[in-house]
Amino acid sequence: MVPRFSSNPSDPQAQRLARFEELHALGVALAGAVTREDVAAIVLERALTLVGARAVSLFLEREPGVLELVRSVGLSERFRDRYRLIGPDTAVPQTDAFRTGEPVWLRDPAEIAARYPAAADLAAEEGDRAWAAVPLVLDRRRGAIGIRFPQPRAFDAEERALIESATRQCAQALDRARLYDAQRQLTERIARLQRATAELSAAVTPEEVGAIALRELISVGARGGAVLHRGATGDLELVVAHGVAGAALARVAAPPPEGTPPWIAGREAITSAAPALGAALDPAGDPWLAVPLRVEGRDVGVIVLAIDLARPAGEEARGDALALVQACAQALERARLFDAQRRLAARLARVQSTAAALSGAATAGDVAEIAAGSMAVIGASGAELHALDRADRLTLVPRDGGPRTARSLDAPTLAGEVVRTGRAVWLSSRAELEARFPAEAADPGRQEQGAWAAVPLLASGETLGALTVTFPDERPIDEDDRAFVRLVAAPCAEALARARLYEAVARSRLETEWNAGVLDALFGATPVALALFDREMRYTRVNARLEALNGVPAAAHLGKTPLEVLPGLPGEQLAHRFRTVLETGRAMDSVSLGETPAAPGTTRRWRESWFPVRVGGAIVGVGVLVVEEPLRDG
């Protein structure tokens, strides 16, 4: 850049005006700077020409009492490396200017060597013959500017005023850049929190909530972490983990801590607040931080984070993290409620479909098959149907139609106890099964199972058996699971009762068909004439021998009385004999004379054997065997 000083060095007024123009141009340029880097670039570029310096350096406060070289022009690499960070004890002009708030003016090498002997050799090597260091002061000291000149300088009042004025403009520009940067960071923080909150609001599963929360927390400094929510049993259950081993955190029996702060730093502090949680954290890993998740004062879980000590979280980052955790807690609770509603809807739908399927079950095996298939919705591996087939025996109903396994009702089994007591049994582990039913725990069929639920099957106040639900792994059986098992058990019991009726009807039909077959065989094979009457003495059945004896087709007999079919017989006598057998229930023999269409006009003689016909102990009709005898003379 070419300085706009007057070409006439003997004209002080022109030189002064040119400097004021340069100072004004510096102010205009700084007014448009929006970042610290922009300010530093403008100051260093224009300061050389403004004051005729050889080198300019800008130091800003990095932490209390420590200055960092952020930009320089004209300095050697050796100087930059040596003085990149300077503390309160570093003997250089910038430190004193920052510490005291007053400029330091060193007019020649002698003054440099006298005040800063440790830096004098480097100043000589760099070609410095005069130094100036001016603090950057606004609301407080924020840094210092160092200026080096190739020739000794008098630093008269006018030059000092010029340098201090330029420094004030630089300080003001740096403060504007700081405020702009703070505003930008605040805007970004708010936008990031709003975006995360919107994503959390849209998340419908705990896993989605946990993934969003961990992503955001890792972006502000965490190495990794895990989100745990408090399950129905009160234990902490792992939702999602990233960058940490989550196996030990799968389930932690940690009750809600009382009176803990919202930010628990360090494994020891975590262990003090929640011993089981602290024990599950890897002691050899990164330092740990725990942030409880609370909704309306109620503990709903915790986020544990592996933190990076090299990147300590500031107050703003910590505030953002706590705001994010609060949003995560609310989103996790919404997701839990949504998931519970979804699971409830799925279970109710399964209960309805199971009840519909059970309405068509015709056998106990069908009931067992449908019941077993319904339990997948709660994570069960299957179900067993045990039915009482008599008062003292319980039978396992096979689902594939195979042989049934029967055991005494008094045997110490899970299903037996449920049927005997009428109360459900819930076993969450093999240890519980071994303690209560050791013989059943030793059953090879139970070795691949970890939890059990058994409920009685009740229909119309009668215990019909038990439904045993099996789970592949040990697990708590919560109230929702228990309610589902009971809801399925109710239509199972009704279906089992109907299946028993179906089986009884089938057996009755079989018996009826058997009896009808036997009766057909008897009617066809008997060597004498045979007829059956209902209680009104109407023919219900006749055999071929009676058909031939009477000379009337069998079909013409049915539904009619003997008098209507055979008017040539003594109707009143036959009716009397029929009523006697019907009323007394005892068989009787008799003899009748008459004629039939088989031999019109011929009197014939028959010996009859009348007998009651019983079904279920009740007399439903009368039968008669007829044998024709020779007609006796006289």
C-alpha positions as CSV (number, residue, x, y, z in Angstrom):
1,M,0.0,0.0,0.0
2,V,1.4,3.4,-0.9
3,P,1.2,5.9,1.9
4,R,-0.8,9.1,1.3
5,F,1.8,11.3,3.0
6,S,2.8,14.5,1.4
7,S,5.8,14.3,-1.0
8,N,7.1,17.3,0.9
9,P,8.5,16.1,4.2
10,S,9.2,19.7,5.2
11,D,5.5,20.5,5.3
12,P,4.3,19.3,8.8
13,Q,0.8,20.4,8.1
14,A,0.6,18.3,5.0
15,Q,2.1,15.3,6.8
16,R,-0.4,15.7,9.7
17,L,-3.3,15.9,7.2
18,A,-2.2,12.8,5.4
19,R,-2.0,10.9,8.7
20,F,-5.5,12.0,9.6
21,E,-6.7,10.7,6.2
22,E,-5.0,7.4,6.9
23,L,-6.6,7.2,10.3
24,H,-10.0,8.0,8.9
25,A,-9.5,5.3,6.2
26,L,-8.6,2.9,8.9
27,G,-11.8,3.7,10.8
28,V,-13.9,3.3,7.7
29,A,-12.3,-0.1,7.0
30,L,-12.7,-1.3,10.6
31,A,-16.4,-0.3,10.6
32,G,-17.0,-2.9,7.9
33,A,-15.1,-5.7,9.7
34,V,-17.4,-8.4,11.2
35,T,-14.9,-10.9,12.5
36,R,-11.8,-10.8,14.7
37,E,-9.8,-12.1,11.7
38,D,-11.1,-9.2,9.5
39,V,-10.1,-6.7,12.2
40,A,-6.7,-8.1,12.6
41,A,-6.0,-8.2,8.8
42,I,-7.1,-4.5,8.4
43,V,-5.1,-3.3,11.4
44,L,-1.9,-5.0,10.4
45,E,-2.2,-4.0,6.7
46,R,-2.8,-0.3,7.4
47,A,-0.7,0.1,10.6
48,L,2.6,-0.3,8.7
49,T,1.8,2.6,6.4
50,L,0.0,4.7,9.0
51,V,2.9,4.9,11.4
52,G,5.8,3.8,9.2
53,A,6.4,0.5,11.2
54,R,8.5,-2.5,10.2
55,A,6.3,-5.1,12.0
56,V,3.0,-5.2,13.8
57,S,1.6,-7.9,16.1
58,L,-1.8,-8.4,17.6
59,F,-2.2,-10.2,20.9
60,L,-5.6,-11.1,22.4
61,E,-6.5,-12.5,25.8
62,R,-7.0,-16.3,25.5
63,E,-7.6,-16.9,29.2
64,P,-7.2,-14.8,32.3
65,G,-3.7,-13.2,32.2
66,V,-2.6,-15.1,29.1
67,L,-2.2,-13.5,25.6
68,E,-2.2,-15.3,22.3
69,L,-0.6,-14.0,19.1
70,V,-3.5,-14.1,16.6
71,R,-2.0,-12.2,13.7
72,S,1.3,-10.5,12.8
73,V,3.1,-8.8,9.9
74,G,6.8,-8.6,9.5
75,L,7.8,-10.9,12.4
76,S,10.1,-13.8,11.9
77,E,9.0,-17.4,12.4
78,R,11.4,-17.6,15.4
79,F,9.7,-14.7,17.1
80,R,6.2,-16.1,16.4
81,D,7.1,-19.5,17.8
82,R,8.9,-18.0,20.9
83,Y,6.0,-15.6,21.8
84,R,2.9,-17.4,20.5
85,L,1.6,-17.5,24.0
86,I,2.8,-15.0,26.7
87,G,1.8,-15.1,30.3
88,P,2.1,-12.5,33.1
89,D,5.7,-13.4,33.7
90,T,6.9,-13.1,30.1
91,A,9.1,-10.0,29.8
92,V,7.8,-8.3,26.6
93,P,6.2,-4.9,26.2
94,Q,2.8,-6.4,25.3
95,T,2.5,-8.1,28.7
96,D,3.2,-4.9,30.6
97,A,0.8,-2.9,28.4
98,F,-2.0,-5.4,28.9
99,R,-1.3,-5.8,32.7
100,T,-1.0,-2.1,33.5
101,G,-3.4,-0.7,30.9
102,E,-0.7,1.9,29.9
103,P,1.3,2.1,26.6
104,V,5.0,1.1,26.6
105,W,7.3,3.4,24.5
106,L,10.9,2.3,23.8
107,R,12.6,4.8,21.7
108,D,15.9,3.1,20.9
109,P,17.8,-0.2,21.4
110,A,19.3,1.1,24.6
111,E,15.8,1.4,26.2
112,I,14.8,-2.0,24.8
113,A,17.9,-3.7,26.3
114,A,17.5,-1.8,29.6
115,R,13.9,-2.8,30.1
116,Y,13.7,-6.2,28.4
117,P,17.2,-7.6,28.3
118,A,15.9,-11.2,27.5
119,A,14.3,-9.9,24.3
120,A,17.1,-7.5,23.3
121,D,19.1,-10.0,21.3
122,L,16.1,-11.1,19.3
123,A,15.1,-7.4,18.7
124,A,18.6,-6.7,17.4
125,E,18.5,-9.8,15.1
126,E,15.1,-8.7,13.8
127,G,16.4,-5.2,13.0
128,D,14.2,-3.4,15.6
129,R,15.4,0.0,16.7
130,A,12.2,1.1,18.6
131,W,9.2,-0.6,20.1
132,A,5.7,0.4,21.1
133,A,3.1,-1.7,22.9
134,V,-0.5,-0.3,23.4
135,P,-3.2,-2.0,25.4
136,L,-6.6,-2.8,23.7
137,V,-9.1,-1.3,26.1
138,L,-12.8,-1.0,25.9
139,D,-15.0,-2.2,28.8
140,R,-11.8,-4.0,30.0
141,R,-8.4,-4.9,28.8
142,R,-8.7,-7.4,26.0
143,G,-5.2,-7.6,24.5
144,A,-2.3,-5.5,23.2
145,I,-0.8,-4.3,19.9
146,G,3.0,-4.4,19.4
147,I,4.7,-2.1,16.9
148,R,8.3,-2.3,15.8
149,F,10.3,0.3,13.9
150,P,13.5,0.0,11.9
151,Q,14.8,3.4,13.2
152,P,14.8,5.0,16.6
153,R,11.6,7.0,17.3
154,A,11.0,10.0,19.4
155,F,7.4,9.1,20.0
156,D,6.3,12.7,20.5
157,A,2.9,13.5,21.7
158,E,1.3,13.7,18.3
159,E,2.7,10.3,17.2
160,R,1.6,8.7,20.5
161,A,-1.9,10.2,20.1
162,L,-2.1,8.8,16.5
163,I,-1.0,5.3,17.6
164,E,-3.4,5.3,20.6
165,S,-6.3,6.6,18.4
166,A,-5.7,3.8,15.9
167,T,-5.5,1.3,18.8
168,R,-8.8,2.5,20.2
169,Q,-10.4,2.1,16.8
170,C,-9.0,-1.4,16.7
171,A,-10.4,-2.2,20.2
172,Q,-13.8,-0.9,19.2
173,A,-13.8,-2.9,16.0
174,L,-12.7,-6.0,18.0
175,D,-15.5,-5.5,20.4
176,R,-18.0,-5.1,17.6
177,A,-16.6,-8.3,16.1
178,R,-16.9,-10.0,19.5
179,L,-20.5,-9.0,19.8
180,Y,-21.2,-10.0,16.3
181,D,-19.6,-13.3,16.8
182,A,-21.5,-13.8,20.1
183,Q,-24.7,-13.0,18.3
184,R,-23.8,-15.3,15.5
185,Q,-23.0,-18.1,18.0
186,L,-26.2,-17.4,19.9
187,T,-28.2,-17.6,16.7
188,E,-26.5,-20.8,15.7
189,R,-27.1,-22.2,19.2
190,I,-30.8,-21.3,19.1
191,A,-31.2,-22.7,15.6
192,R,-29.4,-25.9,16.7
193,L,-31.6,-26.2,19.8
194,Q,-34.7,-25.4,17.7
195,R,-33.8,-28.0,15.1
196,A,-33.0,-30.6,17.7
197,T,-36.2,-29.8,19.6
198,A,-38.2,-30.1,16.4
199,E,-36.6,-33.5,15.6
200,L,-37.2,-34.7,19.1
201,S,-40.9,-33.6,18.9
202,A,-41.2,-35.6,15.7
203,A,-39.5,-38.7,17.1
204,V,-42.0,-41.5,17.8
205,T,-39.7,-44.2,19.3
206,P,-37.3,-44.1,22.3
207,E,-34.5,-45.2,19.9
208,E,-35.1,-42.2,17.7
209,V,-35.1,-39.8,20.7
210,G,-31.9,-41.3,22.0
211,A,-30.1,-41.1,18.7
212,I,-31.0,-37.4,18.2
213,A,-29.9,-36.5,21.8
214,L,-26.6,-38.3,21.5
215,R,-25.8,-36.8,18.1
216,E,-26.3,-33.3,19.5
217,L,-24.5,-33.9,22.8
218,I,-21.5,-35.4,20.9
219,S,-21.5,-32.3,18.7
220,V,-20.9,-30.1,21.7
221,G,-18.0,-32.1,23.1
222,A,-18.9,-35.5,24.4
223,R,-16.9,-38.5,23.0
224,G,-19.9,-40.9,23.3
225,G,-22.7,-41.8,25.6
226,A,-25.8,-43.8,26.3
227,V,-29.5,-43.0,26.9
228,L,-31.3,-45.1,29.5
229,H,-35.0,-44.8,30.3
230,R,-36.8,-46.1,33.4
231,G,-38.9,-49.2,32.5
232,A,-42.1,-50.4,33.9
233,T,-40.2,-52.4,36.5
234,G,-38.3,-49.4,37.8
235,D,-34.9,-50.5,36.3
236,L,-32.9,-48.4,33.9
237,E,-33.1,-49.9,30.4
238,L,-30.7,-49.1,27.6
239,V,-32.3,-47.2,24.7
240,V,-29.3,-46.4,22.6
241,A,-25.5,-46.1,23.0
242,H,-22.8,-44.6,20.8
243,G,-19.1,-44.7,21.2
244,V,-19.3,-46.6,24.5
245,A,-19.8,-50.2,25.5
246,G,-23.6,-50.6,26.1
247,A,-23.7,-54.3,27.1
248,A,-23.2,-53.5,30.8
249,L,-25.9,-50.8,30.6
250,A,-28.5,-53.1,29.1
251,R,-30.4,-53.2,32.4
252,V,-29.4,-51.4,35.6
253,A,-31.3,-51.9,38.8
254,A,-30.8,-48.2,39.9
255,P,-33.7,-46.6,41.8
256,P,-34.4,-42.9,41.1
257,P,-31.8,-40.8,43.0
258,E,-33.1,-38.3,45.5
259,G,-32.0,-34.7,45.5
260,T,-29.3,-35.1,42.9
261,P,-28.1,-32.1,40.9
262,P,-28.9,-31.8,37.2
263,W,-25.2,-32.4,36.3
264,I,-23.3,-35.2,38.0
265,A,-19.6,-35.1,37.0
266,G,-17.2,-38.0,37.6
267,R,-17.7,-41.7,38.1
268,E,-17.3,-41.4,41.9
269,A,-20.1,-38.8,42.1
270,I,-22.3,-41.0,39.8
271,T,-21.6,-44.0,42.0
272,S,-22.5,-42.0,45.1
273,A,-25.9,-41.0,43.6
274,A,-26.7,-44.3,41.9
275,P,-24.3,-47.2,42.9
276,A,-25.5,-49.7,40.3
277,L,-25.2,-47.2,37.5
278,G,-21.7,-46.2,38.6
279,A,-20.7,-49.9,38.8
280,A,-21.9,-50.4,35.2
281,L,-19.6,-47.7,33.8
282,D,-16.2,-48.6,32.5
283,P,-13.7,-47.4,35.1
284,A,-10.9,-47.5,32.5
285,G,-12.7,-45.4,29.9
286,D,-13.1,-41.7,29.5
287,P,-14.3,-39.5,32.4
288,W,-18.0,-39.9,32.9
289,L,-20.9,-37.4,33.2
290,A,-24.5,-38.3,34.2
291,V,-27.5,-36.0,33.5
292,P,-30.8,-37.2,35.0
293,L,-33.9,-37.1,32.8
294,R,-36.8,-35.6,34.6
295,V,-40.4,-34.7,33.6
296,E,-42.4,-32.6,36.1
297,G,-40.0,-33.7,38.9
298,R,-40.4,-37.4,38.0
299,D,-37.3,-39.4,37.1
300,V,-37.7,-41.0,33.7
301,G,-34.1,-42.0,32.9
302,V,-30.5,-40.8,32.6
303,I,-28.0,-39.9,30.0
304,V,-24.4,-40.9,30.7
305,L,-21.6,-39.2,28.6
306,A,-18.0,-40.0,28.1
307,I,-16.4,-36.5,28.1
308,D,-13.2,-35.1,26.7
309,L,-11.2,-33.3,29.4
310,A,-9.2,-31.5,26.6
311,R,-12.4,-29.9,25.5
312,P,-14.1,-28.7,28.7
313,A,-17.7,-27.6,28.3
314,G,-18.2,-23.9,28.9
315,E,-21.3,-22.4,30.6
316,E,-23.0,-21.9,27.3
317,A,-22.4,-25.4,26.1
318,R,-23.5,-26.8,29.5
319,G,-26.7,-24.7,29.3
320,D,-27.4,-25.9,25.8
321,A,-26.8,-29.5,26.9
322,L,-29.2,-29.2,29.9
323,A,-31.8,-27.6,27.6
324,L,-31.3,-30.5,25.2
325,V,-31.6,-33.0,28.0
326,Q,-34.8,-31.5,29.2
327,A,-36.2,-31.7,25.7
328,C,-35.0,-35.2,25.4
329,A,-36.7,-36.2,28.7
330,Q,-40.0,-34.8,27.4
331,A,-39.6,-36.5,24.0
332,L,-38.6,-39.8,25.7
333,E,-41.7,-39.6,27.8
334,R,-43.9,-38.9,24.7
335,A,-42.3,-41.7,22.8
336,R,-42.8,-44.0,25.8
337,L,-46.5,-43.1,25.9
338,F,-46.8,-43.4,22.1
339,D,-45.1,-46.8,22.2
340,A,-47.3,-47.9,25.1
341,Q,-50.4,-46.8,23.1
342,R,-49.1,-48.6,20.0
343,R,-48.4,-51.8,21.9
344,L,-51.8,-51.6,23.6
345,A,-53.5,-51.2,20.2
346,A,-51.5,-54.1,18.8
347,R,-52.4,-56.3,21.8
348,L,-56.1,-55.4,21.7
349,A,-56.1,-56.1,18.0
350,R,-54.5,-59.5,18.7
351,V,-57.0,-60.3,21.4
352,Q,-59.8,-59.5,19.0
353,S,-58.3,-61.6,16.2
354,T,-57.6,-64.4,18.7
355,A,-61.2,-64.4,20.0
356,A,-62.5,-64.5,16.4
357,A,-60.2,-67.4,15.6
358,L,-61.2,-69.2,18.8
359,S,-64.9,-68.9,17.9
360,G,-64.2,-71.4,15.1
361,A,-62.1,-73.8,17.1
362,A,-63.6,-77.2,17.1
363,T,-61.1,-79.2,19.2
364,A,-58.9,-78.6,22.2
365,G,-55.9,-78.9,19.9
366,D,-57.2,-76.0,17.8
367,V,-57.6,-73.9,20.9
368,A,-54.0,-74.7,21.9
369,E,-52.7,-73.8,18.5
370,I,-54.5,-70.5,18.4
371,A,-53.5,-69.6,21.9
372,A,-49.8,-70.3,21.2
373,G,-49.8,-68.2,18.1
374,S,-51.3,-65.2,19.9
375,M,-48.5,-64.8,22.3
376,A,-45.8,-63.5,19.9
377,V,-47.1,-59.9,20.4
378,I,-45.7,-59.9,24.0
379,G,-42.4,-61.6,23.1
380,A,-43.4,-65.1,24.2
381,S,-42.1,-68.2,22.5
382,G,-45.3,-70.2,22.9
383,A,-48.1,-71.4,25.1
384,E,-49.3,-74.7,26.5
385,L,-52.9,-75.7,27.1
386,H,-53.5,-78.0,30.1
387,A,-57.1,-79.4,30.3
388,L,-58.8,-81.3,33.0
389,D,-60.1,-84.5,31.4
390,R,-61.4,-85.8,34.7
391,A,-61.5,-84.5,38.3
392,D,-58.0,-85.7,39.3
393,R,-56.1,-85.6,36.0
394,L,-54.6,-82.7,34.0
395,T,-53.6,-83.4,30.3
396,L,-51.3,-81.4,28.1
397,V,-53.2,-80.8,24.9
398,P,-50.9,-81.3,21.9
399,R,-51.0,-78.7,19.1
400,D,-50.2,-81.2,16.4
401,G,-52.8,-83.8,17.2
402,G,-50.2,-86.2,18.8
403,P,-50.6,-88.2,22.0
404,R,-51.7,-86.4,25.1
405,T,-49.5,-86.3,28.2
406,A,-51.6,-86.7,31.4
407,R,-50.4,-86.1,35.0
408,S,-52.1,-86.2,38.3
409,L,-53.6,-82.9,39.4
410,D,-51.8,-83.3,42.7
411,A,-48.4,-83.4,40.9
412,P,-46.1,-80.4,41.9
413,T,-46.4,-78.7,38.5
414,L,-46.9,-75.1,37.5
415,A,-50.2,-75.9,35.7
416,G,-51.4,-78.2,38.5
417,E,-50.9,-75.4,41.1
418,V,-52.8,-72.9,39.0
419,V,-55.7,-75.3,38.6
420,R,-55.8,-76.4,42.2
421,T,-55.6,-72.8,43.6
422,G,-57.4,-70.9,40.8
423,R,-54.7,-68.2,41.0
424,A,-52.2,-67.1,38.4
425,V,-48.5,-67.7,38.8
426,W,-45.8,-65.4,37.3
427,L,-42.2,-66.6,37.2
428,S,-39.5,-64.1,35.8
429,S,-36.5,-66.4,36.0
430,R,-35.3,-69.9,36.1
431,A,-34.3,-69.4,39.8
432,E,-38.0,-68.8,40.6
433,L,-39.0,-71.9,38.7
434,E,-36.4,-74.1,40.4
435,A,-37.4,-72.8,43.8
436,R,-41.1,-73.5,43.4
437,F,-41.2,-76.3,40.9
438,P,-37.8,-78.1,40.9
439,A,-39.1,-81.2,39.1
440,E,-40.5,-79.1,36.3
441,A,-37.3,-77.0,36.1
442,A,-35.4,-80.3,35.4
443,D,-37.7,-81.1,32.5
444,P,-35.6,-80.9,29.2
445,G,-38.5,-79.0,27.6
446,R,-38.0,-76.2,30.0
447,Q,-34.2,-75.7,29.4
448,E,-34.7,-73.2,26.5
449,Q,-37.2,-71.1,28.5
450,G,-36.5,-68.2,30.9
451,A,-39.8,-67.0,32.2
452,W,-43.3,-68.3,32.6
453,A,-46.9,-67.1,33.1
454,A,-49.7,-69.4,34.0
455,V,-53.4,-68.6,34.5
456,P,-56.5,-70.7,35.1
457,L,-59.0,-71.3,32.4
458,L,-62.4,-70.5,33.8
459,A,-65.8,-70.8,32.0
460,S,-69.2,-70.4,33.7
461,G,-67.5,-70.6,37.1
462,E,-65.8,-73.9,36.3
463,T,-62.1,-74.5,36.1
464,L,-61.4,-76.3,32.9
465,G,-57.5,-76.2,32.9
466,A,-54.6,-73.8,32.7
467,L,-52.9,-71.7,30.0
468,T,-49.1,-71.6,30.5
469,V,-47.2,-68.9,28.4
470,T,-43.4,-69.4,28.0
471,F,-40.7,-66.8,27.2
472,P,-37.3,-67.5,25.7
473,D,-35.3,-65.4,28.2
474,E,-35.6,-64.3,31.8
475,R,-37.6,-61.1,32.0
476,P,-40.0,-59.3,34.3
477,I,-43.7,-59.9,33.4
478,D,-45.2,-56.5,33.8
479,E,-48.9,-55.6,34.3
480,D,-49.5,-55.1,30.6
481,D,-48.2,-58.6,29.8
482,R,-50.3,-60.1,32.6
483,A,-53.4,-58.3,31.4
484,F,-52.8,-59.6,27.9
485,V,-52.4,-63.2,29.1
486,R,-55.6,-63.0,31.1
487,L,-57.5,-61.4,28.2
488,V,-56.5,-64.3,25.9
489,A,-57.2,-66.9,28.5
490,A,-60.9,-65.9,28.8
491,P,-61.9,-66.7,25.2
492,C,-59.6,-69.7,25.3
493,A,-61.6,-71.1,28.3
494,E,-64.9,-70.5,26.4
495,A,-63.5,-72.1,23.3
496,L,-62.3,-75.1,25.3
497,A,-65.8,-75.5,26.8
498,R,-67.3,-75.4,23.3
499,A,-64.6,-77.8,22.0
500,R,-65.7,-80.2,24.8
501,L,-69.3,-79.9,23.7
502,Y,-68.3,-80.5,20.1
503,E,-66.4,-83.6,21.1
504,A,-69.3,-84.8,23.2
505,V,-71.7,-84.2,20.3
506,A,-69.3,-86.0,18.0
507,R,-69.0,-88.9,20.4
508,S,-72.8,-89.0,20.8
509,R,-73.2,-88.9,17.0
510,L,-70.7,-91.7,16.7
511,E,-72.6,-93.7,19.3
512,T,-75.9,-93.0,17.6
513,E,-74.5,-94.1,14.3
514,W,-73.1,-97.2,15.9
515,N,-76.4,-98.0,17.6
516,A,-78.2,-97.4,14.3
517,G,-75.8,-99.7,12.5
518,V,-76.3,-102.4,15.2
519,L,-80.1,-101.9,15.0
520,D,-79.9,-102.2,11.2
521,A,-77.9,-105.4,11.5
522,L,-80.3,-106.8,14.1
523,F,-83.4,-105.9,12.1
524,G,-81.9,-107.5,9.0
525,A,-80.5,-110.6,10.7
526,T,-83.3,-111.5,13.2
527,P,-85.1,-114.7,12.2
528,V,-88.5,-113.4,13.4
529,A,-90.8,-110.5,12.5
530,L,-89.9,-107.3,14.4
531,A,-91.5,-103.9,14.8
532,L,-90.9,-100.8,16.8
533,F,-93.6,-98.3,18.0
534,D,-93.3,-94.8,19.4
535,R,-95.2,-93.8,22.5
536,E,-98.4,-93.2,20.4
537,M,-98.2,-96.7,19.0
538,R,-97.2,-95.6,15.6
539,Y,-94.8,-97.8,13.6
540,T,-91.3,-96.4,13.4
541,R,-89.6,-99.4,12.0
542,V,-90.4,-102.9,10.7
543,N,-88.2,-105.6,9.3
544,A,-88.6,-107.6,6.1
545,R,-90.1,-110.6,7.9
546,L,-92.9,-108.5,9.4
547,E,-93.4,-106.9,6.0
548,A,-93.9,-110.4,4.4
549,L,-96.0,-111.6,7.4
550,N,-98.4,-108.7,7.0
551,G,-98.3,-108.4,3.2
552,V,-97.9,-104.7,3.5
553,P,-94.8,-102.7,2.3
554,A,-92.6,-101.5,5.1
555,A,-93.0,-97.9,4.1
556,A,-96.8,-98.2,4.4
557,H,-96.4,-99.1,8.1
558,L,-94.4,-96.0,9.2
559,G,-96.3,-93.4,11.1
560,K,-99.5,-95.5,11.3
561,T,-101.0,-97.6,14.1
562,P,-101.6,-101.4,13.7
563,L,-105.3,-100.8,13.4
564,E,-104.8,-98.4,10.5
565,V,-102.5,-100.8,8.7
566,L,-104.1,-104.2,9.7
567,P,-107.8,-103.7,10.3
568,G,-108.2,-107.5,10.5
569,L,-106.3,-107.7,13.8
570,P,-107.8,-107.3,17.3
571,G,-106.8,-103.6,17.6
572,E,-108.1,-103.1,21.2
573,Q,-106.2,-106.1,22.5
574,L,-103.0,-104.9,20.8
575,A,-103.5,-101.4,22.2
576,H,-104.0,-102.8,25.7
577,R,-100.9,-104.8,25.6
578,F,-98.9,-101.8,24.3
579,R,-100.1,-99.5,27.1
580,T,-99.4,-102.2,29.7
581,V,-95.7,-102.5,28.6
582,L,-95.4,-98.7,28.2
583,E,-96.7,-98.0,31.7
584,T,-95.1,-100.9,33.6
585,G,-91.9,-101.1,31.8
586,R,-92.0,-104.8,31.8
587,A,-92.1,-107.2,28.9
588,M,-95.0,-109.5,28.3
589,D,-96.1,-112.3,25.9
590,S,-99.4,-112.7,24.2
591,V,-101.3,-114.5,21.4
592,S,-103.4,-112.8,18.7
593,L,-105.7,-114.2,16.1
594,G,-106.7,-112.4,12.9
595,E,-106.1,-111.9,9.2
596,T,-103.7,-109.8,7.2
597,P,-103.4,-108.7,3.6
598,A,-100.8,-111.4,3.1
599,A,-103.7,-114.1,3.3
600,P,-107.0,-112.4,2.9
601,G,-110.0,-114.3,4.4
602,T,-107.7,-116.7,6.4
603,T,-107.6,-116.6,10.2
604,R,-104.0,-116.9,11.5
605,R,-102.4,-117.2,14.9
606,W,-99.3,-115.2,16.2
607,R,-97.3,-115.3,19.4
608,E,-96.1,-111.9,20.4
609,S,-93.3,-110.7,22.7
610,W,-93.8,-107.1,23.8
611,F,-90.8,-105.2,25.4
612,P,-90.1,-101.6,26.3
613,V,-87.5,-99.6,24.3
614,R,-85.3,-97.3,26.6
615,V,-82.9,-94.5,25.7
616,G,-81.0,-93.0,28.6
617,G,-83.2,-94.8,31.1
618,A,-86.5,-93.4,29.7
619,I,-89.0,-95.5,27.8
620,V,-89.3,-93.9,24.3
621,G,-91.4,-96.7,22.7
622,V,-92.3,-100.4,22.6
623,G,-91.1,-103.2,20.4
624,V,-92.7,-106.5,19.5
625,L,-91.4,-109.8,18.1
626,V,-94.0,-111.8,16.1
627,V,-93.9,-115.5,15.4
628,E,-96.7,-117.2,13.4
629,E,-98.0,-120.4,14.9
630,P,-100.2,-123.1,13.5
631,L,-103.9,-122.4,14.1
632,R,-105.2,-124.9,16.6
633,D,-108.5,-126.7,16.2
634,G,-111.4,-125.8,18.5
